[in-house]
Amino acid sequence: MTADQELAGLFLASGMTLAMAESCTGGMIAARVTDSAGCSAWFRGGVVAYSNEVKQQLLQVSGTLLEQYGAVSEAVARAMAEGARRVIGSDLALAVTGIAGPEGGTSEKPVGTVYIALADQDGCEVVRCQFNGNRAAVRQQTVEMGLLMLKKRLMVSETA
């Protein structure tokens, strides 16, 4: 069983729904998890919002916030997750914003700075990740971290 399939199974068992928003050349989580069997039962909707205008229109992210902090920031990741949860009307929302730089990054010169935010009715957790490698490696590491955050959150809610 893949991590994506395991995650879909956890959502199905919990009866929760998930929204996603991405603005990340290093991300691609939404495309990955929506390919999972049974995901339509828990995936409420998603948006890939590369431009600030789309973030403002679809996710209700403040233009002032975008100007102050820039697209790749903790504040914008939080606003995207909270906006996706509110707009789409889901139990959880995962947002990713970041950048994967030129191909062939090394440990001395990392190529991926990514913020991953997970919002629910109680608040929003944001992690900053610095990944190394080429774009494919940064995407893979981003997906793995996003899935790990979701699994942890679902495991906690199942035991509560």
MOGI-V522500 format. One record per residue. N is the residue number from 1. RES is the residue in one letter. SS is DSSP state (A for helix, B for strand, O for the rest). PSI is psi in radians with two decimals (none if undefined). D_CENTER is the distance of its C-alpha to the mean C-alpha in Angstrom with 1 decimal. Layout:
BEGIN
N_RES_SS_PSI_D_CENTER, N_RES_SS_PSI_D_CENTER
END
This chain:
BEGIN
1_M_O_2.29_21.6, 2_T_O_2.86_18.3, 3_A_A_-0.66_15.3, 4_D_A_-0.77_13.7, 5_Q_A_-0.69_17.0, 6_E_A_-0.75_17.2, 7_L_A_-0.80_13.9, 8_A_A_-0.70_15.2, 9_G_A_-0.69_18.4, 10_L_A_-0.74_17.2, 11_F_A_-0.75_15.7, 12_L_A_-0.76_19.0, 13_A_A_-0.61_21.1, 14_S_A_-0.34_19.5, 15_G_O_0.22_19.8, 16_M_O_2.84_16.5, 17_T_O_2.71_14.2, 18_L_B_2.38_10.5, 19_A_B_2.65_9.0, 20_M_B_2.57_6.0, 21_A_B_2.31_6.1, 22_E_B_2.47_6.0, 23_S_B_1.28_8.8, 24_C_B_2.09_9.1, 25_T_O_-0.22_12.1, 26_G_O_0.07_10.7, 27_G_O_-1.85_7.6, 28_M_O_0.46_8.6, 29_I_A_-0.76_6.5, 30_A_A_-0.78_7.7, 31_A_A_-0.64_11.1, 32_R_A_-0.85_11.3, 33_V_A_-0.46_10.9, 34_T_O_-0.20_12.8, 35_D_O_-0.10_15.7, 36_S_O_2.52_16.2, 37_A_O_2.32_19.4, 38_G_O_0.08_19.5, 39_C_A_-0.41_15.9, 40_S_A_-0.35_17.4, 41_A_A_-0.33_18.5, 42_W_O_-0.24_15.2, 43_F_B_1.87_12.9, 44_R_B_-0.67_13.9, 45_G_B_2.95_12.5, 46_G_B_2.91_10.0, 47_V_B_2.43_10.5, 48_V_B_1.97_10.3, 49_A_O_1.45_11.7, 50_Y_O_-0.59_13.2, 51_S_O_2.67_16.1, 52_N_A_-0.57_16.6, 53_E_A_-0.72_18.8, 54_V_A_-0.72_16.2, 55_K_A_-0.73_13.9, 56_Q_A_-0.80_17.1, 57_Q_A_-0.85_18.3, 58_L_A_-0.57_15.6, 59_L_A_-0.04_13.4, 60_Q_O_0.61_16.4, 61_V_O_2.30_15.2, 62_S_O_2.34_18.6, 63_G_A_-0.61_20.3, 64_T_A_-0.72_21.8, 65_L_A_-0.77_18.6, 66_L_A_-0.71_17.5, 67_E_A_-0.69_21.1, 68_Q_A_-0.75_21.3, 69_Y_A_-0.31_18.2, 70_G_O_2.83_17.1, 71_A_O_-0.54_13.9, 72_V_O_1.51_12.6, 73_S_O_2.81_13.0, 74_E_A_-0.74_12.0, 75_A_A_-0.73_13.7, 76_V_A_-0.67_11.8, 77_A_A_-0.77_8.3, 78_R_A_-0.83_10.0, 79_A_A_-0.65_11.8, 80_M_A_-0.77_9.1, 81_A_A_-0.81_7.6, 82_E_A_-0.67_11.3, 83_G_A_-0.76_12.4, 84_A_A_-0.75_10.3, 85_R_A_-0.78_11.7, 86_R_A_-0.85_15.0, 87_V_A_-0.76_15.5, 88_I_A_-0.40_14.5, 89_G_O_0.86_16.1, 90_S_O_2.92_14.1, 91_D_O_-0.73_14.3, 92_L_B_2.69_10.7, 93_A_B_2.38_7.6, 94_L_B_2.25_3.9, 95_A_B_2.51_3.2, 96_V_B_2.30_3.6, 97_T_B_2.39_7.4, 98_G_B_-2.99_10.1, 99_I_B_2.43_13.1, 100_A_B_2.12_14.8, 101_G_O_-2.68_18.5, 102_P_O_2.75_21.6, 103_E_O_2.59_22.2, 104_G_O_0.64_23.8, 105_G_O_2.80_22.4, 106_T_O_3.04_24.1, 107_S_O_-0.50_23.8, 108_E_O_-0.54_25.9, 109_K_O_1.45_23.9, 110_P_O_2.64_20.1, 111_V_O_-0.06_18.3, 112_G_B_2.01_14.6, 113_T_B_2.09_13.3, 114_V_B_2.40_9.6, 115_Y_B_2.24_8.1, 116_I_B_2.19_5.1, 117_A_B_2.41_6.0, 118_L_B_2.00_7.0, 119_A_B_2.44_9.8, 120_D_B_-2.97_12.9, 121_Q_O_-0.30_16.5, 122_D_O_-0.09_17.4, 123_G_B_-2.78_15.1, 124_C_B_2.27_11.9, 125_E_B_2.35_11.1, 126_V_B_2.33_9.7, 127_V_B_2.48_10.3, 128_R_B_2.23_11.6, 129_C_B_2.43_12.0, 130_Q_B_1.86_14.9, 131_F_B_2.63_15.2, 132_N_O_2.69_18.4, 133_G_O_-3.03_19.6, 134_N_O_-3.14_19.5, 135_R_A_-0.70_16.6, 136_A_A_-0.72_16.5, 137_A_A_-0.72_16.4, 138_V_A_-0.73_13.6, 139_R_A_-0.80_11.5, 140_Q_A_-0.79_12.7, 141_Q_A_-0.62_12.1, 142_T_A_-0.80_8.5, 143_V_A_-0.81_8.2, 144_E_A_-0.74_10.7, 145_M_A_-0.75_9.2, 146_G_A_-0.76_6.0, 147_L_A_-0.68_8.9, 148_L_A_-0.76_11.1, 149_M_A_-0.76_9.4, 150_L_A_-0.76_9.4, 151_K_A_-0.77_12.9, 152_K_A_-0.77_14.2, 153_R_A_-0.73_13.4, 154_L_A_-0.65_15.1, 155_M_A_-0.70_17.9, 156_V_A_-0.77_18.7, 157_S_A_-0.51_18.9, 158_E_A_-0.52_21.1, 159_T_A_-0.20_23.5, 160_A_O_none_23.7
END
